[in-house]
């Protein structure tokens, strides 16, 4: 398990799960979900549609989003590219 943290967010990644932080809704579209911490005492869940039914595209979009939120995050380090 690899952890990435900033002052306002934390992320745990299991390299055995290439679809971490992704889930599919009933319509078949992929969504991303993660948590941010706007204050030391509160947490907010972020859930956002990736607008695609293609898993490869969803993984790429997820990696781009997580790299913006967690500057140390790199999909290449996780061996998913």
Phi, psi and omega per residue, in radians:
X1 nan 2.279 3.108
X2 -1.934 2.389 3.137
X3 -2.004 2.436 3.055
X4 -2.178 2.369 -3.119
X5 -2.435 2.549 2.934
X6 -2.243 -3.094 3.103
X7 -1.127 -0.484 -3.032
X8 -2.045 0.093 -3.124
X9 -2.708 2.699 3.078
X10 -2.466 2.553 -3.059
X11 -2.479 2.297 3.018
X12 -1.992 2.300 -3.095
X13 -2.172 2.191 3.042
X14 -1.686 1.924 -3.064
X15 -1.101 -0.266 3.097
X16 -1.356 -0.215 -3.114
X17 -1.978 1.699 -3.110
X18 -1.187 -0.226 -3.133
X19 -1.833 0.422 3.137
X20 -0.986 2.494 3.116
X21 1.150 0.262 3.072
X22 -2.075 2.524 2.953
X23 -2.610 2.807 -3.087
X24 -1.918 2.367 3.081
X25 -1.544 3.129 -3.088
X26 -1.105 -0.462 3.117
X27 -1.380 -0.145 3.103
X28 1.690 -0.068 3.110
X29 -1.378 2.576 3.096
X30 -1.531 2.496 3.120
X31 -2.206 2.675 3.030
X32 -1.891 2.577 3.041
X33 -2.528 2.450 3.089
X34 -2.816 3.038 -3.136
X35 -2.040 2.539 2.988
X36 -2.165 2.758 -3.075
X37 -2.165 1.585 -3.090
X38 -1.168 -0.455 3.042
X39 -2.397 2.876 3.127
X40 -1.097 -0.246 -3.049
X41 -1.962 -0.002 -3.111
X42 -2.292 2.684 3.078
X43 -2.317 2.528 3.078
X44 -2.184 2.338 3.038
X45 -1.499 2.312 3.069
X46 -1.876 2.133 3.076
X47 -2.281 2.207 -3.037
X48 -2.475 2.329 3.088
X49 -1.227 2.401 3.077
X50 -1.612 -0.092 3.034
X51 1.139 0.493 -3.136
X52 -2.497 2.646 3.035
X53 -1.792 -0.036 -3.119
X54 -1.561 2.087 -3.104
X55 -1.094 -0.720 -3.135
X56 -1.056 -0.784 3.109
X57 -1.130 -0.699 3.119
X58 -1.083 -0.736 3.115
X59 -1.105 -0.733 3.136
X60 -1.118 -0.777 3.119
X61 -1.120 -0.741 3.101
X62 -1.007 -0.807 -3.126
X63 -1.086 -0.677 3.109
X64 -1.151 -0.770 -3.139
X65 -1.129 -0.834 -3.116
X66 -1.132 -0.580 3.105
X67 -1.169 -0.555 3.075
X68 -1.278 -0.719 -3.088
X69 -1.338 -0.657 -3.103
X70 -2.100 1.613 -3.024
X71 -0.941 -0.491 3.139
X72 -1.442 -0.133 -3.079
X73 -1.271 2.333 3.073
X74 -2.516 2.096 3.122
X75 -1.092 -0.561 -3.140
X76 -1.100 -0.641 3.112
X77 -1.132 -0.519 -3.121
X78 -1.450 -0.107 3.099
X79 1.324 0.469 -3.103
X80 -1.776 -0.034 -3.129
X81 -1.844 nan nan
